[in-house]
Amino acid sequence: MSAPSPSLAVLNDRSRPLALLQNLAYALGVPLVDTPQEASLLLRFSLDRLELCKPGDPTLPGALRVDFSETDARRRNLHPGRELVVQAAKVRSSRQPLLIDATAGLGRDGFLLAAAGFRVQMIEYNPVVAALLADGLERAGGLTGLADTAARIRLLQGNALDYLAAPTEWPDVVYLDPMFPERSKSALVKQELRLLQLIDNKNTDPTQLLRAALNIHARKVVVKRPLKGPCLVAAPPAYSLKGRAIRFDVYVGTGKREVP
């Protein structure tokens, strides 16, 4: 497990049950503090949402949270079939196909894929990011229009290589986004990136992840890449779907588990 920065703490702001806050602090291995001034980086509940912030830093006045009810997220999830990532991952199936999102991050693509009908197993390496994502999924599960999508998602925190080596259910698709966090010129995403850089955000090498994903022989492995970025491995994808700034490399497999 990735160890969080020692400057990180959970704020005991009395707005949530003490046991919940103590369990969160214990799970992350960080202290529970009574005032924001006791930590340089803080996990706190604001309007019932868990968020990461840097108190007292005027250059980072906002906070990082996961909220699938925001206008832009709802707009994307309303018509998921229009999104390039859904088109890249789409497979013909008589049942709900299983997709492993091995680099879940803030969960935006994984939630979109669940909205498109996939059962999604999200895996996030960083425990702080996983806690933010778990909070966002829990809230989505209680909202009309989002609950059905959230119910198709299972979140796991840990090293995706371990899960890919022995998946509990063989996936139809494996999705990798080694670009996380997204590249963008927007002030919001720039602030998200800066906050993420303040926690220990070491991730598994994306080349290793892709090789492990290919070894599963899923029907598809989909990799998000910068439009002009190199492929992660020497073997070229079967095809790519290109947007204005990104592309999705699609590796096609047998869809059958190979037993040695």
N, C-alpha and C positions, 0 to 999 in steps of 0.2 A: 504494500500500500504506500502511496506517495504521502510523505509527511508534510503537513501544512507549515507555513511560516510561523516561527515562534511569536511573532507580533500579532497574530490573529487571535481573536477572542469572540465569544458569544455574549451578547448584551442581555442582562437580566432586567428587562424593562417593565416587568409586572403585567404586560399585556397578554402573556401566554402562561399556561400552567408551568410551575417551577420544574416539575418532573420532566416535561418535554424539553425544556432548555438544558437541564442537567444531562439528559440522555444525548442531546445533540452535541454538547461540549465534550462529553465523554467519548462519543463515537469518533469525533474528529481529533481528540487528544489535545484540546485547547482549553484555556480557563473560561469560567463564567464570571463576568465582571458586572459591577453595579453602575458604572458610569462610562460614557464613551471615551473619556480622557485616559482610561486605563489601558487602552490598546491603540496601536497605530492602524490596525485593520480590523474591521468589525463585521460580524454576522448579526443581523438584528431583524426583528419583525416590525414591519411598517404596513399599516392597513391590512393586517393578516397575511402579508406576503414576506417570505424570507428574502433578505437582500444582503449583498456584500457592499460595504462602503469604506471610505477612508476619511474618518472624521477629522475636521480641522484643516483639510487640504483644499484651498480655494480653486485649485486647478482641476479637482475631481469633485464637483459639487453634487453629482448624482449618485446613483447606486446601480449595481448589477443584479437583475432578478430575471426569473423565467415566468412569463405571463402569456399564455396561449389565448387569452381573451382580448388582447390588444387588437386594435382595428386592422393593422396590416396582417397579423397572423390569421385573423378570422377571414379576411379577404382571400388569402392564399388557400386556406383550408376549405373555402366554400366551393371552389372549382379546382380540386387538386390535379385533375387530369391534364390541365393546361400547363402544369409545371414540368420543366425539362427533367428533373430528377425522377418524377413519377414515370415519365415516358421511358427513361433509361432502365428503370427497375421492373417495369411491367412484364409479367409472365402469364401465359395461359394456364388456368387452373380451375378445377371443378370445386375447389375449396378455398378458404382464405389462405393465401400463401404466407409462409413465415419468412420474415426478413430480419437478419441480424444487422443492427446498426452498431458497428464495432468502435466507432468514435463519436459517441452521442453528443458530447459537448453540451450546448444549451438546448438541444432537442428539437430545433426548428425543422430540419429535414425529416427526422424520424417521425415527428408528429404529423407532418404533411403526408408521409407515406402511409401512416395509420389511417388518416382521413381518406386516403385512396382505397382502403380496404385491406391492406396488409396487416397481419399480426406482426408486431414489431418488438424485438428483444433489443433494448438499448443497453449498451455497455459503456460506462464512463470510468476512466482511470482515476481521475482526480476526485478525492472524497468531498471537497468543498463544492466543486461544480456539480457532483452527483447529488449533494444535499439540496442545492438550489433547484436542480431539475426535478427531484422527488417532490419538492414543495409545489412547483408549478404543475406537475401532473396530478397531484392530490387535489388542488383547487379546480383544475379542469374537469376532474371527475365529478364535481358537484355542480357543474354548469350545464344548463340546457343547450344543446347543440354541440357540446364538446365532450360530454360524458361517454358517448358511444365510442368516440375515437380514443379517449384515454383508456377505456376498458380493454382496448386491443394492444396496449403497451405494457411491457414488463421491463423494469429498470434493474440492472445489476451494476454494482460498483466493483471494479477490479481490473485486472490486466486482461485485455481481450484475447491475448495469445493463449491464455489458459482455457478460456471458453471455446475458442476456435479449435483447440486441440482435442476437446471432448465435449461437443455440444450435446445438451440434453435432448434436443430434437433437431433432426437434420434440416437445415434451412434451404429454402428455394433460392434466396438471394442473400448476398452479403454486401453491405454498403460501407464504404470507407470515405471519410472526409478528412484527409490529413491537412487540409487548408485551414481547419479550425484554429483560431477564430476567423470569421470571414474578412476578406480584404475589402475595405470600403473607405470612401472619403467622407462619409457622414460623421458628424460630431458624436452621435450616439454610439456608433460602432467603435470609433476611436477610443471613447471612454471605456467601453466594455473591454477592449483589448488591453488598455493600460491597467485596469483593475485585475484582469486575469494574469497579467505579468507579475503582479505583486504576490500572488500565491505560487507555491511550488507546482508549476504546471508541466512537469516532465511527462511526456507521453511515450508510448512504445514506438519504436522506429517504424515509419509507415511502410518501408520496403518489406520488413519482417511481417507486418500485418497482412500485406497483400499476398506474400508467398503462402502464409498460413491459410488465408482465405481461399486461394486457388487450390490448395491441397484438399479442401473439403469436397471439391467437385460439385458445387452448387450449380443450379441452372444458370445463374448469372453472378458475377462479381462486378459491382459498379463502383468506380473510383472518381471522386470529384477532384478536378485539377484546374490550375490557372489555364486560360485559353492557350497560351503559348508555352506552357511549362512542359518539361520532359515527362515521358512515361516513367513510372516508378520502377519497372523492371524491364529487362531487355526485350522480352517477348511482347510484341505489340498487341493491343486489344483487338477484338473481332471488329469493333466499330466504335465510333465516338459520336456523341450528340453535342453540338456546339451552341453556346449562347454568346452574348456580347463580350463577357469577361471571363467566363468559365466554360469548361467542357466536362462531359461525363464519359470516361473510358469504360467500355463494357466488355468484359471477358466472359465468354460463353463456355459453360461446362456441360458435363453429361447429365447432371441432375440426379446422379445415382451414387450412393455411398459405395466406395471401393474398399473391400475387406482384404487386408494383406494375407 
